[in-house]
């Protein structure tokens, strides 16, 4: 049984064994949560981009990732919070619009990270609201999709025990709680 909890906090300091980065296809980490994670992990965003791109080439053999694919990088300076891995996944770009195709791509992004966490043998994983920030997907739909995917994944999970959706702002946290 996997528990799912929405919490308010800073994902770069959240004490989960793995945290998820809502990345772009090229792991550029130029804004939003991706920038915050890169800066917190390496101190130097350009250095973390270099590490991420190298990991992408080693793990996927190419220079971009698709929905459902993930890349794992070390937590570096985040290890002091108990974080061991950063799992990079790419969600859909919505620009304010939401449809079944975007929902399916978000499900793939979440599921890819959950499966990788399971493969790594972690018990706890923390996600940001993938695609709800600068990618413009409606937060309420993102929260509903997370709840559904985690519920389905819980049936096959062996090591994973707790999944957190970490929201930075009080306003987003309250909106997410209303959905649940």
Protein Blocks (a to p, Z undefined) as FASTA:
>chain_A
ZZdddddddfklcccfbdcddddfkonopgcjllmmmmmmnopaklmmmmmmmmmmmmno
pabdcehiacdddeklmmmnopabdcddddddfklpacfklmmmmmmmmmmmmmmmmmno
pabdcdddehklmnopafklmmmmmmmmmmmmmmmpmklmbdcdddfblklmmmmmmmZZ
